[in-house]
Amino acid sequence: MTKTKIGGWQQKKRDIVYDNPWIQVQHEEVIRPNGTEGIYGVVHFKSHAIGIIAIDDDDNTWLVRQSRYPNNETTIEIPEGGGPLEEPPLEAAKRELREETGLTAEHWQPFMELRTSNSVTDEIAFIFLATGLRQGKQQLEDTEDIELIKVKTTEAIEMAISGKITDAMSVAALLKLALIRRG
């Protein structure tokens, strides 16, 4: 049975070629918008991407330095993690901030929504602004080796502009914050 998708794509057949607790890789036989037959690979994420810009009363932003296995590198990012699809993104953000940094926030504001790599994945990222911070104890997961970094918010924005921060969610969020602050 052919299922029509947005923009003229038609899905003829879908097979799950890989599945784990976090992602599922789908191989699809398709008819392209121009009518030719082809294939498409889709990575289905079983969670939302969650990011938090955490700003304290002195206008410091809390960042994390951690190793990222796929690229074999250590990166500097805003606190990020995953939230199960059935969990409200705000609740996931509160949990991720507490786990990665030990921080809790009095005020939460939805900041932006992104598609992380919409040519091959269905992952949606939700980024929040957290203020009114209180420090607690980190609750790292087995896969996390996180070092906390506290910098002035202007410095974090400069790090995104200069390329010291390369994580897409972090760069997008910090640059949006810079534009908002410029008015």
C-alpha positions in Angstrom: 0.0 0.0 0.0 1.4 3.4 -1.0 1.3 6.1 1.7 1.6 9.7 0.4 3.9 12.0 2.3 4.4 15.7 2.3 5.7 17.3 -0.9 4.9 14.4 -3.2 7.0 11.7 -1.7 5.3 8.3 -1.6 6.3 5.5 0.7 6.0 2.1 -0.9 7.6 -0.1 1.8 9.3 0.4 5.1 11.6 -2.0 6.9 13.1 -1.6 10.4 16.8 -2.4 9.9 18.1 -1.5 13.4 16.4 -0.9 16.7 17.7 -0.1 20.2 16.2 1.7 23.2 17.1 5.2 21.8 16.7 5.0 18.0 15.2 3.0 15.2 16.7 3.0 11.6 14.1 2.6 8.9 14.9 1.6 5.2 12.1 2.8 2.9 11.4 2.2 -0.7 9.9 5.4 -2.1 8.6 7.2 -5.1 10.3 10.6 -5.2 8.4 13.8 -6.0 9.6 13.6 -9.6 8.0 10.1 -10.0 11.2 8.1 -10.0 11.7 5.2 -7.6 14.3 5.3 -4.9 15.2 4.6 -1.3 15.3 6.6 1.9 16.9 6.0 5.3 15.2 7.5 8.3 16.5 7.6 11.9 13.5 7.6 14.2 14.4 9.0 17.7 12.5 7.6 20.6 13.0 10.8 22.6 13.0 14.5 22.1 16.3 16.5 22.3 16.2 18.8 25.3 18.4 21.9 25.8 18.6 24.5 28.6 20.1 27.9 28.7 20.6 28.4 32.4 21.3 32.0 33.5 22.0 32.9 37.1 21.3 36.3 38.8 24.8 37.6 37.9 24.2 36.9 34.2 26.4 33.8 34.1 25.5 30.9 31.8 26.1 27.4 32.9 27.7 25.2 30.2 28.9 21.6 30.2 32.1 20.1 28.8 31.7 16.4 27.9 32.9 13.8 25.6 30.8 12.9 22.6 31.4 9.3 21.4 30.2 9.5 17.7 32.7 12.3 16.8 35.4 11.2 19.3 35.7 14.7 20.7 35.0 16.7 23.8 32.6 19.6 23.3 31.2 22.6 25.2 27.4 22.8 25.2 24.4 24.1 27.0 23.0 21.4 29.3 21.3 18.9 27.0 19.7 15.5 27.1 16.8 13.4 26.0 13.2 13.3 27.1 11.0 10.3 26.3 8.3 11.2 23.7 5.5 10.7 26.3 7.2 13.1 28.8 6.3 16.8 28.6 9.5 18.6 27.3 9.5 21.0 30.2 9.6 18.2 32.7 12.5 16.6 30.8 14.3 19.9 30.8 13.9 20.3 34.6 15.2 16.7 35.0 18.2 17.2 32.6 19.3 20.4 34.2 19.2 18.9 37.7 21.1 15.7 36.5 23.8 17.4 34.5 24.5 20.5 36.6 22.8 20.0 39.9 20.9 23.2 39.3 17.2 23.8 39.7 15.4 26.9 38.4 12.5 28.9 39.7 11.5 30.3 36.3 11.2 28.4 33.0 10.4 29.8 29.6 10.1 27.9 26.3 12.8 29.4 24.1 12.9 27.6 20.8 12.1 24.4 18.9 14.4 22.9 16.3 14.6 20.0 13.9 18.1 18.7 14.5 18.8 17.1 11.2 15.5 16.9 9.3 16.9 15.4 6.1 17.5 12.0 7.9 15.9 12.2 11.3 12.5 13.0 12.9 14.1 14.3 16.1 12.6 17.5 17.5 14.6 19.6 20.0 13.0 21.8 22.7 15.2 24.4 24.3 14.2 26.3 27.4 15.5 29.4 29.3 15.9 28.7 33.0 16.5 31.5 35.6 16.3 31.9 39.3 18.9 29.1 39.7 19.7 27.2 42.9 22.8 24.9 43.1 22.4 21.3 44.2 24.3 18.1 43.5 24.9 16.6 40.0 23.2 13.3 39.3 25.2 12.0 36.3 24.1 9.0 34.3 26.6 6.2 33.6 27.2 7.6 30.1 28.0 11.2 31.3 31.5 12.6 32.1 30.5 16.2 32.5 32.5 19.2 33.8 30.5 22.3 34.7 31.6 25.6 33.2 30.2 28.9 34.4 30.9 31.9 32.1 29.3 35.3 31.5 26.5 35.0 29.1 28.2 37.4 26.7 31.2 35.1 26.8 29.1 32.0 26.0 27.6 33.9 23.0 31.1 34.8 21.9 32.1 31.1 22.1 29.3 30.2 19.8 30.2 32.9 17.3 34.0 32.1 17.4 33.5 28.3 17.0 34.5 27.2 20.5 31.0 25.9 20.8 30.0 23.8 17.8 27.0 21.8 19.1 24.1 22.9 16.8 21.5 23.2 19.6 23.8 25.3 21.7 24.9 27.6 18.8 21.3 28.2 17.7 20.1 28.9 21.2 23.0 31.2 22.1 22.7 33.2 18.8 19.0 33.6 19.3 19.7 34.8 22.8 22.2 37.3 21.4 19.6 38.7 18.9 17.0 39.0 21.5 19.3 40.9 23.8 20.3 43.3 21.0 16.6 44.2 20.6 
